[in-house]
Protein backbone atom coordinates (compact mmCIF):
# COMPACT_ATOMS: atom_id res chain seq x y z
CA UNK A 1 0.00 0.00 0.00
CA UNK A 2 1.15 3.56 -0.60
CA UNK A 3 0.04 4.88 2.79
CA UNK A 4 -1.87 3.96 5.94
CA UNK A 5 -3.78 5.72 8.68
CA UNK A 6 -2.12 6.78 11.91
CA UNK A 7 -5.07 5.51 13.97
CA UNK A 8 -6.21 1.89 14.29
CA UNK A 9 -9.90 2.69 13.78
CA UNK A 10 -12.45 5.46 13.97
CA UNK A 11 -14.06 8.10 11.80
CA UNK A 12 -11.16 9.08 9.55
CA UNK A 13 -12.77 9.50 6.15
CA UNK A 14 -10.42 8.66 3.33
CA UNK A 15 -7.93 6.80 5.51
CA UNK A 16 -7.29 3.06 5.50
CA UNK A 17 -6.09 1.34 8.63
CA UNK A 18 -3.10 -1.01 8.65
CA UNK A 19 -5.46 -3.82 9.73
CA UNK A 20 -7.57 -3.25 6.62
CA UNK A 21 -4.45 -3.20 4.43
CA UNK A 22 -3.26 -6.46 5.98
CA UNK A 23 -6.70 -8.04 5.42
CA UNK A 24 -6.29 -7.54 1.66
CA UNK A 25 -3.21 -9.73 1.66
CA UNK A 26 -0.77 -6.84 1.31
CA UNK A 27 2.56 -7.28 3.04
CA UNK A 28 4.14 -3.83 2.77
CA UNK A 29 3.12 -0.21 3.28
CA UNK A 30 5.03 2.90 2.21
CA UNK A 31 5.26 5.48 4.98
CA UNK A 32 6.77 8.95 4.72
CA UNK A 33 6.83 9.24 0.94
CA UNK A 34 7.99 12.71 -0.09
CA UNK A 35 4.56 13.54 -1.48
CA UNK A 36 2.88 12.66 1.84
CA UNK A 37 5.42 14.74 3.75
CA UNK A 38 4.95 17.70 1.41
CA UNK A 39 1.28 17.70 0.40
CA UNK A 40 -0.19 16.42 3.68
CA UNK A 41 2.40 17.89 6.05
CA UNK A 42 3.11 14.53 7.67
CA UNK A 43 5.90 14.99 10.19
CA UNK A 44 8.20 12.47 11.83
CA UNK A 45 5.87 12.03 14.83
CA UNK A 46 2.90 11.09 12.63
CA UNK A 47 5.09 8.87 10.48
CA UNK A 48 6.49 7.11 13.53
CA UNK A 49 2.95 6.48 14.77
CA UNK A 50 2.02 5.04 11.37
CA UNK A 51 5.12 2.84 11.30
CA UNK A 52 4.48 1.41 14.76
CA UNK A 53 0.82 0.76 13.94
CA UNK A 54 1.65 -0.89 10.61
CA UNK A 55 4.28 -3.12 12.24
CA UNK A 56 1.90 -4.10 15.04
CA UNK A 57 -0.54 -5.23 12.36
CA UNK A 58 2.01 -7.50 10.69
CA UNK A 59 2.95 -5.25 7.80
CA UNK A 60 6.49 -4.52 6.69
CA UNK A 61 7.24 -0.80 6.43
CA UNK A 62 9.01 0.98 3.60
CA UNK A 63 10.04 4.19 5.37
CA UNK A 64 11.04 7.08 3.10
CA UNK A 65 13.59 9.75 3.95
CA UNK A 66 15.20 12.49 1.90
CA UNK A 67 16.01 16.16 1.48
CA UNK A 68 14.84 18.96 -0.80
CA UNK A 69 17.19 20.93 -3.06
CA UNK A 70 17.76 23.83 -0.65
CA UNK A 71 18.72 21.43 2.14
CA UNK A 72 21.20 19.64 -0.13
CA UNK A 73 22.69 22.87 -1.48
CA UNK A 74 23.15 24.26 2.04
CA UNK A 75 24.91 21.07 3.16
CA UNK A 76 22.13 20.07 5.56
CA UNK A 77 21.21 16.82 3.80
CA UNK A 78 22.91 14.58 6.36
CA UNK A 79 21.28 16.44 9.25
CA UNK A 80 17.84 16.22 7.62
CA UNK A 81 18.09 12.51 6.85
CA UNK A 82 19.50 11.74 10.32
CA UNK A 83 16.59 13.61 11.91
CA UNK A 84 14.05 11.72 9.79
CA UNK A 85 15.61 8.34 10.62
CA UNK A 86 16.03 9.02 14.34
CA UNK A 87 12.61 10.58 14.93
CA UNK A 88 10.77 8.29 12.57
CA UNK A 89 12.27 4.94 13.49
CA UNK A 90 14.66 4.88 16.41
CA UNK A 91 12.07 4.12 19.09
CA UNK A 92 11.37 0.79 17.39
CA UNK A 93 12.62 -2.44 18.92
CA UNK A 94 15.29 -4.54 17.22
CA UNK A 95 12.59 -7.03 16.24
CA UNK A 96 10.45 -4.28 14.72
CA UNK A 97 13.36 -2.72 12.84
CA UNK A 98 14.02 -6.02 11.04
CA UNK A 99 10.65 -5.47 9.33
CA UNK A 100 11.60 -2.01 8.05
CA UNK A 101 13.03 -1.10 4.65
CA UNK A 102 14.41 2.42 4.25
CA UNK A 103 13.94 4.24 0.95
CA UNK A 104 16.12 7.26 0.28
CA UNK A 105 14.31 9.82 -1.88
CA UNK A 106 16.43 12.78 -2.91
CA UNK A 107 13.35 14.97 -3.28
CA UNK A 108 15.35 17.44 -5.36
CA UNK A 109 15.83 14.73 -8.01
CA UNK A 110 12.21 13.62 -8.34
CA UNK A 111 10.54 14.92 -11.49
CA UNK A 112 12.93 17.86 -11.75
CA UNK A 113 15.30 16.64 -14.43
CA UNK A 114 18.07 16.55 -11.83
CA UNK A 115 19.43 13.17 -10.80
CA UNK A 116 21.59 12.08 -7.92
CA UNK A 117 24.75 10.53 -9.26
CA UNK A 118 25.71 7.07 -7.98
CA UNK A 119 28.29 8.52 -5.59
CA UNK A 120 25.72 10.86 -4.02
CA UNK A 121 23.29 7.96 -3.61
CA UNK A 122 26.00 5.77 -2.07
CA UNK A 123 27.12 8.53 0.29
CA UNK A 124 23.64 8.90 1.81
CA UNK A 125 22.89 5.16 1.81
CA UNK A 126 26.14 4.50 3.66
CA UNK A 127 25.32 7.31 6.09
CA UNK A 128 21.91 5.74 6.79
CA UNK A 129 23.49 2.32 7.34
CA UNK A 130 25.98 3.82 9.82
CA UNK A 131 23.12 5.43 11.75
CA UNK A 132 21.45 2.02 12.09
CA UNK A 133 24.74 0.38 13.05
CA UNK A 134 25.28 2.88 15.84
CA UNK A 135 21.72 2.40 17.15
CA UNK A 136 21.03 -1.31 16.54
CA UNK A 137 24.41 -2.89 15.86
CA UNK A 138 26.37 -3.98 12.84
CA UNK A 139 24.37 -7.13 12.03
CA UNK A 140 21.01 -5.35 11.84
CA UNK A 141 22.57 -2.52 9.82
CA UNK A 142 24.14 -4.93 7.34
CA UNK A 143 20.82 -6.74 6.88
CA UNK A 144 18.84 -3.51 6.48
CA UNK A 145 17.49 -3.02 2.97
CA UNK A 146 18.01 0.54 1.72
CA UNK A 147 16.32 1.46 -1.56
CA UNK A 148 17.03 4.37 -3.87
CA UNK A 149 13.98 6.36 -4.97
CA UNK A 150 15.10 9.44 -6.87
CA UNK A 151 14.14 9.31 -10.54
CA UNK A 152 15.53 5.85 -11.11
CA UNK A 153 15.33 5.01 -14.81
CA UNK A 154 16.85 2.55 -17.30
CA UNK A 155 19.71 4.95 -18.11
CA UNK A 156 20.96 5.20 -14.50
CA UNK A 157 19.65 2.09 -12.71
CA UNK A 158 22.60 -0.26 -13.28
CA UNK A 159 25.14 2.32 -12.13
CA UNK A 160 23.14 3.31 -9.03
CA UNK A 161 22.36 -0.31 -8.12
CA UNK A 162 26.07 -1.19 -8.39
CA UNK A 163 26.81 0.93 -5.30
CA UNK A 164 27.54 -1.25 -2.23
CA UNK A 165 24.89 0.27 0.06
CA UNK A 166 22.12 0.58 -2.55
CA UNK A 167 19.98 -2.55 -2.26
CA UNK A 168 17.34 -1.76 -4.87
CA UNK A 169 14.90 0.89 -5.97
CA UNK A 170 11.60 2.47 -5.02
CA UNK A 171 10.43 3.03 -8.56
CA UNK A 172 7.94 5.79 -9.33
CA UNK A 173 7.17 7.17 -12.78
CA UNK A 174 9.33 4.64 -14.62
CA UNK A 175 7.06 1.87 -13.31
CA UNK A 176 4.25 3.29 -15.45
CA UNK A 177 6.10 2.35 -18.64
CA UNK A 178 6.42 -1.41 -19.04
CA UNK A 179 9.65 -1.39 -21.04
CA UNK A 180 11.33 1.07 -18.66
CA UNK A 181 10.30 -0.93 -15.61
CA UNK A 182 11.53 -4.20 -17.11
CA UNK A 183 14.88 -2.57 -17.93
CA UNK A 184 15.21 -1.34 -14.33
CA UNK A 185 14.38 -4.79 -12.96
CA UNK A 186 16.98 -6.32 -15.28
CA UNK A 187 19.55 -3.77 -14.09
CA UNK A 188 19.39 -5.05 -10.52
CA UNK A 189 19.95 -8.68 -11.49
ChimeraX attribute file (.defattr): number of C-alpha atoms within 10 A of each C-alpha:
attribute: neighborCount
match mode: 1-to-1
recipient: residues
	/A:1	17
	/A:2	11
	/A:3	21
	/A:4	22
	/A:5	23
	/A:6	21
	/A:7	17
	/A:8	16
	/A:9	13
	/A:10	8
	/A:11	7
	/A:12	12
	/A:13	6
	/A:14	6
	/A:15	14
	/A:16	17
	/A:17	21
	/A:18	28
	/A:19	18
	/A:20	15
	/A:21	21
	/A:22	18
	/A:23	11
	/A:24	9
	/A:25	9
	/A:26	14
	/A:27	14
	/A:28	22
	/A:29	23
	/A:30	22
	/A:31	28
	/A:32	28
	/A:33	22
	/A:34	22
	/A:35	11
	/A:36	17
	/A:37	17
	/A:38	12
	/A:39	8
	/A:40	9
	/A:41	11
	/A:42	16
	/A:43	15
	/A:44	19
	/A:45	14
	/A:46	18
	/A:47	25
	/A:48	24
	/A:49	15
	/A:50	26
	/A:51	30
	/A:52	20
	/A:53	21
	/A:54	29
	/A:55	19
	/A:56	13
	/A:57	17
	/A:58	17
	/A:59	23
	/A:60	22
	/A:61	27
	/A:62	25
	/A:63	24
	/A:64	28
	/A:65	26
	/A:66	26
	/A:67	22
	/A:68	17
	/A:69	16
	/A:70	11
	/A:71	15
	/A:72	17
	/A:73	11
	/A:74	8
	/A:75	11
	/A:76	15
	/A:77	19
	/A:78	17
	/A:79	13
	/A:80	16
	/A:81	22
	/A:82	18
	/A:83	14
	/A:84	23
	/A:85	21
	/A:86	16
	/A:87	16
	/A:88	25
	/A:89	23
	/A:90	16
	/A:91	13
	/A:92	17
	/A:93	11
	/A:94	13
	/A:95	9
	/A:96	17
	/A:97	21
	/A:98	16
	/A:99	16
	/A:100	22
	/A:101	20
	/A:102	24
	/A:103	28
	/A:104	26
	/A:105	25
	/A:106	27
	/A:107	24
	/A:108	21
	/A:109	19
	/A:110	19
	/A:111	12
	/A:112	10
	/A:113	8
	/A:114	14
	/A:115	19
	/A:116	21
	/A:117	12
	/A:118	18
	/A:119	12
	/A:120	13
	/A:121	24
	/A:122	20
	/A:123	14
	/A:124	21
	/A:125	24
	/A:126	18
	/A:127	16
	/A:128	23
	/A:129	21
	/A:130	16
	/A:131	18
	/A:132	22
	/A:133	16
	/A:134	10
	/A:135	15
	/A:136	16
	/A:137	13
	/A:138	14
	/A:139	10
	/A:140	17
	/A:141	21
	/A:142	14
	/A:143	11
	/A:144	21
	/A:145	20
	/A:146	26
	/A:147	24
	/A:148	28
	/A:149	25
	/A:150	25
	/A:151	26
	/A:152	26
	/A:153	21
	/A:154	18
	/A:155	12
	/A:156	16
	/A:157	21
	/A:158	19
	/A:159	14
	/A:160	26
	/A:161	23
	/A:162	15
	/A:163	17
	/A:164	10
	/A:165	23
	/A:166	22
	/A:167	19
	/A:168	22
	/A:169	23
	/A:170	19
	/A:171	18
	/A:172	15
	/A:173	13
	/A:174	17
	/A:175	16
	/A:176	10
	/A:177	9
	/A:178	10
	/A:179	12
	/A:180	17
	/A:181	19
	/A:182	13
	/A:183	16
	/A:184	24
	/A:185	17
	/A:186	12
	/A:187	19
	/A:188	15
	/A:189	8
